[in-house]
């Protein structure tokens, strides 16, 4: 029982429904448009935004977003698909200030126009109680649910005295800031891994750098200039230039910066540079480095789908309480006290939510004890291709051509295994893993820290909001 007074939500806020922007108005750059599909658990994923012109944005300033706006998805799925659940509630991050809100959503702002109250509003609505209330009032078909504004605004939210609201906001803010900083760090680590992959396996920069030096020397020119080679230029000189070009491509450093590296770093770079060929050849995928081989996804992955076990809601209830994630096609759907997997795996959506608008697949990187239902393929890399390598590769692919089904999209195992994969060979693949392995080890470590922080926050919230736990009783 709450010790704090409750206020009707509709009396505390003003609101604005999202606008139905037309797909024909979308363009590559401009003012970002946020769709409910961009919602994360509590914020906005900026990696898949749409954009409109300034002119269209100026005509729709009523749906312009402000930092700390609270947004509720008024249309979504039922709880069986928590990633897109109706009533998902998020807070607008500072980088989306000035963006525009698309349809199937409502923006909430407190009447007081106080930043602390706005933050408190999000905290007070980011509870299991509010989420369950919205689901209980939702209506719709088997695959889509919607909640009315009147039902949203009828909810009674805990609204204590201003000094208590400030204290709660201060405490939860400190936890959320740690979580967000960790998320940004992980995003940076993954971007570094993806950049290395793109350089080596997509743009072939080390190979191209070598090939360009060879071509210049063959023409009698000093690489990177129009000057002729000196008369005493030797084969040994050429090999040194080839090596340095590849080292610069791999490290992203200039020749001057290479000279500043310590001997151990230079040795590692030289060894890595030596692995790359110095010529490109034609293949079914276009130009690829000489000696590399076009294989299939199935040849470099091991599928554990036969170990999956789907559980009905009733069966899941029998395996509670627990903290072991139960994964679906795109996200964690529940938590259990039993597991069937205990390792590092790549999950690819098999049916339902299979691909994003850009054609890339829904991917989950998991580790430790887990249970996976039959809506996600369970995979590991094999034959000198790491699971992380496999993941970065598939994240970069447009797999639309391998998807079947008109109403229920599906990536069946046969089609998945036929996706072309460019294999650079054991030595380069292993070298790539040495580069990215520490990055993903840190990603896992930081993710575990965030899980602990989120568990702490979620345990504190109901107690703080009910008044059953005083701020001065909490130590973080």
C-alpha positions in Angstrom: 0.0 0.0 0.0 1.4 3.4 -1.0 2.0 6.0 1.7 2.0 8.7 -0.9 -1.1 10.5 -2.4 -2.0 9.5 -5.9 -3.0 11.9 -8.7 -4.9 11.2 -11.9 -2.3 11.3 -14.7 -4.5 13.3 -17.0 -4.7 16.2 -14.5 -0.9 16.4 -14.2 0.1 16.6 -17.9 -0.6 18.0 -21.3 -0.3 15.6 -24.2 0.3 15.5 -28.0 -0.4 12.5 -30.2 2.2 11.6 -32.8 1.8 12.5 -36.4 1.4 10.1 -39.3 4.3 11.1 -41.5 4.2 9.9 -45.1 6.8 7.4 -46.3 7.2 9.4 -49.5 8.5 12.3 -47.6 11.4 10.4 -46.0 14.9 11.2 -47.1 18.5 10.3 -46.3 19.2 13.2 -44.1 17.3 16.0 -42.4 15.2 16.2 -39.2 14.9 12.8 -37.6 11.5 11.1 -37.2 11.1 8.7 -34.3 8.8 5.7 -34.8 7.7 3.3 -32.0 9.9 0.7 -33.6 12.8 2.9 -32.6 11.9 2.6 -28.9 14.3 0.7 -26.7 13.3 -0.4 -23.2 13.5 3.1 -21.9 15.0 5.4 -24.7 15.4 5.7 -28.4 17.6 3.7 -30.8 19.1 6.3 -33.2 20.5 3.7 -35.6 17.4 3.3 -37.7 15.7 6.7 -37.8 13.9 8.2 -40.8 14.3 11.8 -41.8 12.2 14.6 -43.3 13.1 18.1 -44.7 13.2 21.2 -42.6 10.1 22.4 -44.5 8.0 19.4 -43.4 9.5 19.6 -39.9 8.5 23.2 -39.6 4.9 22.3 -40.6 4.8 19.7 -37.8 6.4 21.5 -34.8 3.5 20.3 -32.6 5.2 16.9 -32.5 8.7 18.2 -32.0 10.3 16.4 -29.1 12.0 17.9 -26.1 14.6 16.3 -23.8 12.9 14.3 -21.0 9.6 14.1 -22.9 7.8 10.9 -21.8 6.3 9.0 -24.8 3.9 6.0 -24.6 3.4 3.6 -27.5 -0.4 3.4 -27.9 -0.2 0.6 -30.4 2.0 -2.5 -30.1 2.0 -6.2 -29.4 0.7 -8.3 -26.5 3.1 -9.4 -23.7 4.2 -12.4 -25.7 6.4 -10.0 -27.7 7.8 -7.7 -25.0 10.2 -5.9 -27.4 7.2 -4.1 -29.0 4.6 -4.3 -26.2 1.7 -1.9 -26.2 2.2 0.9 -23.7 6.0 0.8 -23.9 7.1 4.0 -22.1 10.3 5.8 -22.9 12.1 9.1 -22.1 13.5 11.3 -24.9 17.3 11.5 -24.7 19.1 14.8 -25.2 20.4 13.8 -28.7 16.8 13.6 -29.9 15.8 17.1 -28.8 14.1 18.6 -31.8 13.2 15.3 -33.5 9.7 14.5 -34.6 7.3 11.9 -33.2 5.5 9.6 -35.6 2.0 8.1 -35.1 0.8 5.4 -32.6 2.3 7.3 -29.7 1.5 10.1 -27.3 3.9 12.6 -25.8 3.4 13.6 -22.1 4.6 16.8 -20.5 3.9 17.9 -16.9 1.8 21.0 -16.4 4.4 22.5 -14.0 7.0 22.6 -16.8 9.5 21.6 -14.1 12.4 19.4 -15.2 12.4 17.5 -12.0 8.7 16.8 -12.2 9.2 15.7 -15.9 11.9 13.2 -14.8 9.8 12.0 -11.9 6.9 11.4 -14.3 9.0 9.0 -16.3 10.2 7.2 -13.2 6.7 6.9 -11.8 5.3 5.5 -15.1 8.3 3.2 -15.6 6.9 0.6 -13.3 5.5 -2.9 -13.6 2.2 -1.7 -12.2 1.7 0.9 -14.9 2.8 -1.5 -17.7 0.4 -4.2 -16.5 -2.4 -1.6 -16.2 -2.0 -0.6 -19.8 -2.0 -4.2 -21.0 -5.1 -4.9 -19.0 -7.0 -2.0 -20.6 -5.7 -2.7 -24.2 -7.9 -4.0 -26.9 -7.2 -5.4 -30.4 -6.6 -8.5 -32.4 -4.4 -11.5 -31.7 -1.3 -9.8 -33.2 -1.9 -6.1 -32.3 -3.1 -4.3 -29.3 -3.9 -0.7 -28.7 -4.6 1.4 -25.6 -6.8 4.5 -25.6 -5.7 7.9 -24.3 -8.6 8.0 -21.9 -7.4 4.8 -20.3 -3.8 6.1 -20.1 -5.0 9.4 -18.5 -7.2 7.6 -16.0 -4.2 6.0 -14.3 -3.5 7.3 -10.8 0.2 7.9 -10.3 2.0 8.3 -6.9 2.7 12.0 -6.5 4.4 12.9 -3.2 5.6 16.3 -2.0 8.1 18.2 -4.2 11.1 17.6 -1.9 10.4 13.8 -2.0 10.0 13.9 -5.8 13.4 15.7 -6.1 15.1 13.1 -3.8 13.7 10.2 -5.8 14.7 11.7 -9.1 18.3 12.4 -7.8 18.8 8.8 -6.7 17.3 7.2 -9.8 19.2 9.7 -12.0 22.5 8.7 -10.5 21.8 5.0 -11.4 20.5 5.8 -14.8 23.5 7.9 -15.6 25.8 5.0 -14.8 23.7 2.7 -17.0 23.8 5.2 -19.9 27.5 5.8 -19.6 28.0 2.0 -19.7 25.7 1.7 -22.8 27.7 4.4 -24.6 31.0 2.6 -23.8 29.6 -0.7 -25.1 28.3 1.0 -28.2 31.8 2.5 -28.8 33.5 -0.9 -28.3 31.1 -2.6 -30.8 31.6 0.2 -33.3 35.4 -0.3 -33.1 34.9 -4.1 -33.8 32.6 -3.3 -36.7 35.0 -0.7 -38.2 37.8 -3.3 -38.1 35.6 -5.9 -39.8 34.6 -3.4 -42.5 38.2 -2.4 -43.1 39.4 -6.0 -43.4 36.5 -8.0 -44.9 34.3 -5.4 -46.8 36.6 -2.6 -48.0 39.7 -4.9 -48.1 41.8 -1.9 -47.1 45.0 -3.8 -46.2 45.0 -5.7 -49.5 44.1 -2.6 -51.5 46.9 -0.6 -49.8 49.4 -3.3 -50.8 48.0 -3.6 -54.3 48.2 0.2 -54.8 51.9 0.2 -53.9 52.6 -2.7 -56.3 50.8 -0.8 -59.1 52.7 2.4 -58.5 56.1 0.6 -58.4 55.2 -1.3 -61.6 54.6 2.1 -63.2 57.9 3.4 -62.0 56.3 5.9 -59.6 56.8 6.5 -55.9 53.5 5.4 -54.2 51.3 8.4 -53.5 53.1 10.8 -55.8 53.9 11.5 -59.5 57.7 11.3 -58.9 59.7 8.5 -60.5 61.3 5.9 -58.4 65.0 6.5 -57.6 67.5 4.5 -59.7 68.7 2.5 -56.7 65.1 1.5 -55.7 65.3 -2.2 -54.9 62.9 -5.1 -54.4 63.6 -4.9 -50.6 62.5 -1.2 -50.7 59.3 -2.2 -52.4 58.5 -4.9 -49.8 59.0 -2.3 -47.0 56.6 0.1 -48.7 54.1 -2.7 -49.2 54.4 -3.7 -45.5 54.1 -0.1 -44.3 51.0 0.6 -46.4 49.2 -2.4 -45.0 50.3 -1.5 -41.4 48.9 2.0 -41.9 45.6 0.6 -43.3 45.2 -1.9 -40.4 46.1 0.6 -37.7 44.5 3.7 -39.2 47.7 5.6 -38.5 49.9 7.7 -40.7 53.5 6.7 -41.4 54.7 9.3 -38.9 52.3 7.8 -36.2 53.6 4.3 -37.0 57.1 5.5 -36.1 55.8 6.4 -32.6 54.6 2.9 -31.8 56.6 0.7 -29.4 58.5 -2.4 -30.8 55.9 -4.8 -29.6 53.1 -2.9 -31.3 55.1 -2.7 -34.5 55.8 -6.4 -34.4 52.2 -7.2 -34.0 51.2 -4.9 -36.9 53.9 -6.4 -39.1 52.8 -9.9 -38.4 49.2 -9.0 -39.2 50.1 -7.1 -42.3 52.0 -10.1 -43.6 48.8 -12.2 -43.6 47.0 -10.1 -46.2 47.4 -10.8 -50.0 48.5 -8.0 -52.3 46.1 -8.5 -55.1 42.3 -8.7 -55.8 40.6 -11.2 -58.1 37.1 -11.5 -59.5 34.5 -13.7 -57.8 30.8 -14.2 -57.6 30.7 -11.5 -54.9 32.8 -9.1 -57.0 36.5 -8.3 -56.3 37.9 -10.2 -53.3 41.4 -10.6 -52.0 43.4 -13.3 -53.8 43.4 -16.6 -51.9 40.1 -15.9 -50.0 37.2 -18.2 -50.6 33.5 -17.7 -51.0 31.7 -20.1 -48.7 28.3 -20.2 -47.1 27.0 -19.2 -43.7 26.3 -22.9 -43.0 30.0 -23.8 -43.5 31.2 -21.5 -40.8 28.4 -21.8 -38.2 27.0 -24.6 -36.0 23.3 -24.6 -35.4 21.9 -25.7 -32.1 18.2 -25.4 -33.0 17.5 -29.0 -32.0 18.2 -28.1 -28.4 15.6 -25.3 -28.3 12.5 -25.9 -26.2 9.5 -23.5 -26.5 7.4 -23.1 -23.4 3.8 -22.0 -23.0 3.0 -19.2 -20.5 1.7 -21.9 -18.2 5.0 -23.9 -18.5 7.1 -20.8 -17.9 5.1 -20.0 -14.7 6.1 -23.5 -13.4 9.8 -22.6 -13.8 9.6 -19.4 -11.7 10.9 -17.4 -9.9 14.2 -17.2 -11.6 16.8 -14.9 -13.2 17.7 -16.9 -16.3 16.6 -15.2 -19.5 14.1 -16.9 -21.8 14.8 -15.6 -25.3 12.4 -15.1 -28.2 13.1 -13.9 -31.8 14.3 -10.5 -30.8 14.5 -10.1 -27.0 14.2 -11.6 -23.6 10.6 -12.6 -23.1 10.7 -13.9 -19.5 12.9 -15.2 -16.7 13.1 -18.8 -15.5 14.9 -20.9 -12.9 16.2 -23.5 -15.5 18.4 -23.3 -18.5 19.3 -25.3 -21.6 22.2 -23.3 -22.9 25.4 -22.1 -21.1 27.9 -20.5 -23.5 28.4 -17.6 -25.9 25.8 -17.7 -28.8 24.5 -15.7 -31.6 20.7 -15.7 -32.0 19.0 -14.8 -35.3 15.2 -14.3 -35.5 13.7 -17.3 -37.3 10.1 -16.2 -37.7 7.9 -13.2 -36.9 10.3 -10.4 -36.4 13.0 -11.5 -38.7 14.5 -8.4 -40.5 14.6 -4.7 -40.0 13.5 -2.1 -42.6 17.0 -2.0 -44.1 17.0 -5.8 -44.6 19.4 -6.6 -41.9 18.5 -9.4 -39.4 17.5 -9.1 -35.8 20.5 -10.3 -33.8 21.1 -11.1 -30.2 24.5 -11.8 -28.6 24.1 -13.9 -25.5 26.3 -15.6 -22.9 25.9 -17.6 -19.7 22.8 -19.6 -18.7 19.9 -19.2 -21.0 16.7 -20.7 -22.4 15.7 -20.1 -26.1 12.4 -20.8 -27.7 11.9 -22.0 -31.3 11.6 -18.5 -32.8 15.4 -17.8 -32.8 18.2 -19.7 -34.4 20.9 -20.6 -31.9 24.4 -20.4 -33.5 28.1 -20.4 -32.9 31.0 -19.8 -35.3 33.1 -22.8 -36.4 36.1 -23.5 -38.7 38.2 -20.7 -37.4 35.3 -18.2 -37.5 34.4 -16.9 -34.0 30.9 -16.3 -32.9 31.6 -12.6 -32.7 33.0 -12.6 -36.3 29.8 -14.4 -37.4 27.7 -11.8 -35.6 29.4 -8.8 -37.1 29.2 -10.3 -40.5 25.5 -11.1 -40.4 24.6 -7.7 -38.9 26.1 -6.1 -42.0 24.0 -8.2 -44.5 20.8 -7.5 -46.3 19.1 -10.9 -46.0 15.8 -10.0 -47.5 16.4 -12.4 -50.5 16.6 -15.3 -48.0 13.3 -14.5 -46.2 10.1 -16.5 -47.1 6.5 -15.9 -46.2 4.1 -13.0 -46.9 2.2 -12.7 -43.7 4.6 -14.5 -41.3 8.1 -13.8 -42.3 10.6 -16.7 -41.8 14.3 -17.2 -42.1 14.5 -21.0 -42.4 17.6 -22.9 -41.6 18.2 -23.9 -45.2 18.1 -20.4 -46.5 20.1 -19.1 -43.6 22.9 -21.6 -44.3 23.0 -20.5 -48.0 23.9 -16.9 -47.2 27.3 -16.3 -48.9 30.2 -15.8 -46.5 33.7 -14.6 -47.5 36.3 -16.7 -45.7 39.7 -15.1 -45.4 41.3 -18.2 -44.0 42.5 -19.4 -40.6 45.3 -17.0 -40.0 43.4 -13.8 -40.8 40.3 -15.0 -39.1 42.3 -15.8 -35.9 44.1 -12.5 -36.1 40.8 -10.7 -36.3 39.5 -12.6 -33.3 42.6 -11.5 -31.3 41.7 -7.9 -32.1 38.0 -8.1 -31.2 38.1 -10.7 -28.4 39.1 -8.1 -25.7 36.4 -5.7 -26.9 33.6 -8.2 -26.5 35.0 -9.5 -23.2 34.6 -5.9 -22.0 31.1 -5.7 -23.6 30.0 -8.7 -21.6 31.6 -7.4 -18.4 29.9 -4.0 -18.8 26.6 -5.6 -19.7 26.7 -7.6 -16.5 27.4 -4.5 -14.5 24.4 -2.8 -16.1 22.2 -5.7 -15.3 23.1 -5.4 -11.7 22.4 -1.6 -11.8 19.1 -2.2 -13.5 18.1 -4.8 -11.0 19.0 -2.5 -8.2 17.0 0.4 -9.7 14.0 -1.8 -10.4 14.0 -3.2 -6.9 14.2 0.3 -5.4 11.6 1.9 -7.5 8.4 0.4 -6.1 9.6 0.8 -2.6 10.6 4.5 -3.1 7.4 5.3 -5.0 5.2 3.7 -2.4 7.0 5.6 0.4 7.9 2.2 2.1 11.6 3.0 1.7 13.0 6.4 2.7 15.8 7.9 0.6 18.1 8.2 3.6 17.8 4.5 4.0 19.5 3.8 0.6 23.2 3.6 -0.1 24.5 3.0 -3.6 
